[in-house]
Amino acid sequence: MKLKVCLMMLIIISPSLAFANNVFNGKDVYSKECVSCHGHNGAGEMPGVPNFTESNILFKMNRELINVVNDGIGIMPGYRGLLTDEEIQDVVAYLRTFR
């Protein structure tokens, strides 16, 4: 009973957590924003772009990957303000399907 109450409070306090990590939404966002450089299967379409199917990048913690999407790295631009926190979390969840 206490666990149910705690979970309900968490959902009420932070509704974005209730809908985070939607792989299907992540695939949609990835298809619109990421596929031109990272490719349909995550193998990378441009030199210097990581291959998500073979690299250790996806072993990083979610927060690290979210920061990279927000801030950008190398030739990749940052998406802070262009994508919502939910969309970025969803993309990270989708990226993990490439491993």
Secondary structure, 3 states (H helix, E strand, C coil): CHHHHHHHHHHHHCHHHHHCCCHHHHHHHHHHHCHHHHCCCCCCCCCCCCCCCCCCHHHCCHHHHHHHHHHCECCECCCECCECHHHHHHHHHHHHHHC
